[in-house]
């Protein structure tokens, strides 16, 4: 049997996801006080390929929510707003090079590869800090963030968490992985 590789949702799946996103939007108005659900929903329905990626975020425990609007592009920005790093995206090293460098005990995937497969982008440090202004995230977990090339070229990668009411940025070898470290992503719709 041929595997369906199309990245699209059925009408029923779309309706179910829209309902989940609407409920989350309405329950967390403090994250997007200047946004109106009717405009967000209209944009979502006009971009079915983005719904597939949002559904992948949802399936892996990210609890995506609209947190901003880009006036220049007319896009809504959705970010993983789960309290802890998404459970379905943990135990990953940083990127493909790091994954391939491991000789033993390789994780199943890397953060950057999985993000690309899902059609989302891993958060930058700036985006991560902006998310933390909306609530307290990663109090028990941590999340890989987009690492500058000059750090990555030396074998390192960056991750963040929130402890002691502060957001911390740390470094680790890109090949490392932990059951409590995942990644948060964003998508523009």
Order of alpha helices (4+ residues) and beta strands (2+ residues): alpha-alpha-alpha-beta-beta-alpha-alpha-beta-alpha-beta-alpha-beta-beta-beta-beta
